[in-house]
Amino acid sequence: MGCCCSTSKRTGTPGYEEPTVLASQTPCEYHDPSLNVTVSEVEALHELYKKLSNSIIEDNLIHREEFQLALFRNKNKKNLFADRIFDLFDLKRNGVIEFGEFVRSLGVFHPNAPLEDKITFAFRLYDLRQTGFIERGELKEMVLALLHESDLELSDDMIESIVDKTFSDADINGDGKIDQDEWKAFVSKHPSLIKNMTLPYLKDITLAFPSFVVRTEIEESDM
């Protein structure tokens, strides 16, 4: 019985994996198995995935424009955060997000996901050039993107001041770049960095997890 149903879903959804498998492995680093994503949450995500992956191109794959549309209601609005998150979700680096990638990557945004996983994801988000470090220029790009999303306009001098202060606080050893240990220490002093990274930019997607928003049904997530 399960075989017939899953075969149908698998043929219609590239990268489809059984909900029971994904639930047991997402996020795979939970220390307490009872905190794993549930099968019903994975099934809800599959329904949401089908909706997102056919919003522009009907091929059951999430393209960059569809991801952009899901996050910001605008497929044409260039956004650094959407691009970075898309790239991190696209584990196969083939320009699309398959269902398995979608669920596994989204796991880090679950409230029960380990804080260390969230910190690591945020580091990768800010490490624009994927060098293993966050450089001043990358930090400035992210600050500018945040200001743009918030519709805040600051003078160039004030922006430089914010970047300088933030970078000097985070770059503990003063070598001109922020490594992962320095980032962890910085985030521990400024936990809002993690909060701001998750909920505001993935609000619609996170509605698929009942535990993200109290008693929110998936049908209320309106494209």
Salt bridges, closest charged atoms under 4 A:
GLU17 OE1 - ARG104 NH2 2.45
GLU18 OE2 - ARG10 NH2 3.02
GLU41 OE2 - HIS110 NE2 3.65
GLU47 OE2 - LYS50 NZ 3.29
ASP59 OD2 - HIS63 NE2 2.60
ASP83 OD1 - ARG64 NH1 3.25
ASP83 OD2 - LYS78 NZ 2.86
ASP87 OD1 - ARG64 NH2 2.78
ASP87 OD2 - ARG84 NH1 3.96
GLU98 OE1 - LYS92 NZ 2.77
GLU116 OE2 - LYS184 NZ 3.37
GLU138 OE2 - ARG129 NE 3.79
GLU141 OE2 - ARG129 NH1 3.35
GLU149 OE2 - LYS77 NZ 3.47
GLU160 OE1 - ARG136 NH2 2.49
GLU160 OE2 - LYS140 NZ 2.46
ASP164 OD1 - ARG136 NH2 2.77
ASP169 OD2 - LYS165 NZ 2.65
ASP204 OD2 - ARG73 NH1 2.92
